[in-house]
């Protein structure tokens, strides 16, 4: 469907661009460069449109997973410390996160179904990391796989990892906050300086033009 969308939209843009170029040719002489732009820009936009849409959806999904992951770890830690197994904890977390973080809930739900089907736990977790494409998920999977391999406490590993994820979320928030003054400065300069120059210099320019 993705490649068909690229192909069909590219052809559609090519046809529309060709029709527009023919209409311009009927009205007068058009340079070759302008003709190529009239045909090539719609075709390129149609071909790259699906890629842009999918990339935006992917980035939005990864951001939603990143934002909800620290809360899911805290909830999973509570479930494990309450006596539930890791499989039961993943199923419970997927049910609890469905309303707030549906993307992350879907990932945990897929993991739960694959575990019930008898697939190897390490392979299931690695597949989840590949699907999500988020570094936090990859590090979480590495922690769980190593904990299972060496026989260490899953609850202790989750506690340490959940603390690290909370710290990373605070750092991301601080980073976004530190970027805000720079963005506000640029916007303020673009919106304030031109009207201020017009107000201050405009009367002088008008007076000079009248005197000359």
Secondary structure, 3 states (H helix, E strand, C coil): CHHHHHHHHHHHHHHHHHHHHHHHHHHCCCCHHHHHHHHHHHHHHHHHHHHHHHHHHHHHHHHHHHHHHHHHHHHHHHHHHCCCCHHHHHHHHHHHCCCCCHHHHHHHHHHHHHHHCCCCHHHHHHHHHHHHCCHHHHHHHHHHHHHHHHCCCHHHHHHHHHHHHHHHHHHHHHHHHHHHHHHHHHHHHHHHHHHHHHHHHHHHHHHHHHHC
